[in-house]
Amino acid sequence: ATDRNKLTKNPVDGFSAGLVDDDDIYQWEVVVIGPQDTLFEGGFFKATLTFPRDYPLRPPKMKFITEIWHPNVAKNGDVCISILHEPGEDKYGYEKPEERWLPIHTVETIMLSVISMLADPNGDSPANVDAAKEWREDPKGVFKKKVSRCVRKSQEMAYD
């Protein structure tokens, strides 16, 4: 609960986090605010963090509920970044063990990684191949259009 108390006291720039239901400490709802000077600026992207029973030995899973078009977010909303990958060696050899989950990580470090992922996508191992292709080939065209649509939708949902 210390993690939670700390977060409520010091909201980090760019996101808010809290329990979905006070009786379940394993289910969190977070809102990521699109970082300034990125295509995602002005968006309010809701997501869930689901912690395993053996946290902090294993990472939580993060899934966007708000539609978001990004190379590192699968079309179903699953967030694919190194920090959320199971600890240990990467069988594909892309990631160093220290880039993956470590028990020292907190909701705060996860959210900071997600915010930096929005600002700076990783096109090497995309979760959304179409978004990655558009981001590489036409970042100011079709990619930007789809992201802008998600930002607008997220704003409408935020004010519902």
Sequence and secondary structure as in RCSB ss.txt:
>XXXX:A:sequence
ATDRNKLTKNPVDGFSAGLVDDDDIYQWEVVVIGPQDTLFEGGFFKATLTFPRDYPLRPPKMKFITEIWHPNVAK
NGDVCISILHEPGEDKYGYEKPEERWLPIHTVETIMLSVISMLADPNGDSPANVDAAKEWREDPKGVFKKKVSRC
VRKSQEMAYD
>XXXX:A:secstr
 HHHHHHHHS  TTEEEEESSTT TTEEEEEEE  TTSTTTT EEEEEEE  TTTTTS  EEEESS    TTB T
TSBB  GGGS SS  TTS S GGGS  TT  HHHHHHHHHHHHHS   SS SSHHHHHHHHH TTTHHHHHHHHH
HHHHHHHHT 
